[in-house]
């Protein structure tokens, strides 16, 4: 790879990282090429991609950004997984793609300005509600206010209706008893 290609790769990686809310570094040194490719295919099913970039080029791409804290974890064979908009879905996909005895390990991650070592960050982000769940909660919250106001407005009319119905029943009982 010549200098221009490296510069283009660093620019592309910088723009990809700038847009990504969630970044995961993996260590695939103990995995075979077939196993690494299987892991990549499992990630691709969820819309993620694992990219292998030289650590020095990754350092250049994250230099001066909030993701610069990942620098200390760029040692050895490193795979870079960059999420799309939904970080929780990405974390769940990564966690689900790792098998129990998987030789691919998570070195660290970046989410919301925080750098985490090991798989702790992935587990934390995977435990968060998904974007769809958050939208449902927001919609329920927005609907609760008007629903409560409507209940308060309907309350006196409903109470009057019950009172009249009870009075009608009482009169019917009194007439039937005579």
Buried (B, 14 or more C-beta within 10 A) or exposed (E): EEEEEBEEBBEEBBEBBEEBBBBBBBBBEEBEEEBBEBBBEBBEEBEBBBBEBBBEBBBBBBEEEBBEBBBEBBEEBBBBBBBBEBBBBBBBBBBEBBEEEBBBBBBBBBBEEEBBBEBEBBBBBBEBEBEEEEEEEEEEEEEEEEEEEEEEEEEEEEEEEEEEEEEEEEEEEEEEEE
